[in-house]
Amino acid sequence: MGKNEQNQMLGIDVGATGIKGAIINLHTGQLVTDRIRFDTPKPATPEAVARVIKEIAKEAGWPAGAPIGCGFPSVVVRGKTLSAANIDQAWLNLKAQKFLSTHTGHPVILVNDADAAGIAALRFGHVKNQTGTVVLLTIGTGIGSALFVDGKLVPNTEFGHMPYKRSIVEDYVSNRARKDRKLSMPEWAKQLNVYLKHIDRMLTPDLIVLGGGISKRFATYEKYLNPGTPVVPAKLLNNAGLIGAALHAQSVLT
Ligand code: BGC
């Protein structure tokens, strides 16, 4: 490893539409390289995803055998992916960490993608120094959640899968649902507000942080939100998943 490389980690974020990666400076949270992005392979089988991760590591110039932190859209317990809502079913109950490590030639440390975004927010964003209960929601193809109590992560919460109407919240309030159901911004934001009120009633959080692509447009729908808990958009936006995955890998390895 080069002189500075112990201060750096390759962070990867596997999403339903894109797989992104960059080398992260672990002290500042800054991207050391440009962000590399590939479309998520269809189908996103473990083999196909492993090939993309290997390719990102190669393009980033990440040394062979060096560890990688990887955010993944699934419940992840002891390296096993225990759900597969927006990813190929082959991931269900897979020893994914082991599989990816074998197939990429890099030790891969997996973490739920929303937890990764939350870890980044805790270190470099809005959750920094925030005591009490903080809920971060990532709103994209799915809805992911990260729960922090006095700065400590409660991993693998799935608040996007709360029962709602005829299905689960994700099917009504995700960005995909907004597009599929052709909802106007006010229509969508009002549903989001109902959801946030449920979160408020269940957890009485001190802060709700909204992440995912649509958090960039927060100013356009903020006026529809009054759940009882203060709501802010995530600061790190699209890179939070990568940064948090890198930070998580470092914390596991040291
Ligand atoms: C998954 C979560 C994930 C979220 C965002 C949901 O469908 O169940 O684990 O965090 O999507 O990708």
Residues whose N, C-alpha, C, O or C-beta is under 5 A from the ligand:
A	BS01	BGC	P73 S74 V75 A85 N86 D113 A114 G142 I143 G144 S145
